[in-house]
Amino acid sequence: MERGIVKAIAAGVLAGAVVGAGVALLFAPQSGLKSRREIQKRADEMKAKADQFVADIKQRDAEFCKAVREGADNYRKEMTAKIG
């Protein structure tokens, strides 16, 4: 997977977390300090989830690339055996 796609997905997740935190702040029936702490806690949780999501995508990407390389190598060997 291209790095640009991974970055775009991570940016989308982070943007969603920011919007969610802002909405929570607007509708929170609690003190400002308590609201800020809750928003920080949720932002930290979302960042951790986003980081894990990106790590999972990178791992899947690496596994896919390895499988493609192995398949291409096997195909090359088969064609080389048939030709020569």
Secondary structure by P-SEA (a helix, b strand, c coil): ccaaaaaaaaaaaaaaaaaaaaaaaaaccccaaaaaaaaaaaaaaaaaaaaaaaaaaaaaaaaaaaaaaaaaaaaaaaaaaacc
